[in-house]
Amino acid sequence: MNINLTLIIQALVLFAVALIMMKYAWPAFMAAIEERQKRIAEGLAAAESARAELRDADARVAEEIKAARQQAAEIIDRAQHQANLLLDKAREDAVAEMQRYKTAAETEIAAATARAREELSARVGELVVAGASKILQREVDAGTHRQMLDQLAAEI
């Protein structure tokens, strides 16, 4: 067999296979490649969209954290103000209670002083009457004694 003829036949077969491949297989390969390119492009777009959503979510989270911190600070301020009000109220109540005790003690002291003066006046009167009766060398009866004590207490 001739080598040239073999080469020519092989070239024709190669050319025929290439034509068949280009007509039937090539469009399927190109469709698969284009489909894959399309899916890759969609994936990249979805990834970019996800990145944008992530940035937005991060911004929202930062705003929420800032708002929560501000709200916490306001709550702490209100609690501090309430505590100060309670402390002031407790001081005022303590001062009022002290004033009531002081007034009650002053009233009790005044009453005790008055009782002591009355008792002292009565005792002084008794001593005066006893001294007078010794001086007069006679006994003063109970009615006269009471009358003298009342008169002496009124004078004192």
C-alpha positions, 0 to 999 in steps of 0.5 A: 500500500502506498503511504501517500494514499494512507495519509490522504485517507486518514486526513479525509477521515479526520476532516469528516470526523471534525465536520461531524463533531462541529455539526453535532457535538460542538453545539452541545459542548458550547451549550454546556460551556455557556450554561456553566458560564451562566451559572457562574455569573449567577453565582457571582451575582448572588455572592455580590448580593449576599455581600451587600446584604451582609454590609446592610445587616452589619450596619443595622446591627451596629445601629441596633447596638447603638440604640440599645446602649443609648436605651441602657444609658437612659434606663441607668440615668432614670434608675439613678434619678429614682434612687436619688429621689428615694434617698431624699424622701428617706432623709425628709422622712427621717428629719420629720420623724426626728422632729416628732420625737423631739416635739414629743420629748419636749412636751414630755419634759415640759409635763414632767417639769410641771409635775415636779414643780407641783410636787415641789410646791406641795412638798414645800407647802407641807414643810411650811405648814409643818414648820408653822405648826411647830412654831404655833405648837398646834396641829393644823387639821386636814381641811385647813392644811389643804386650804393652806397648801392650795393658797401657797401653791397659787402664790408660788 
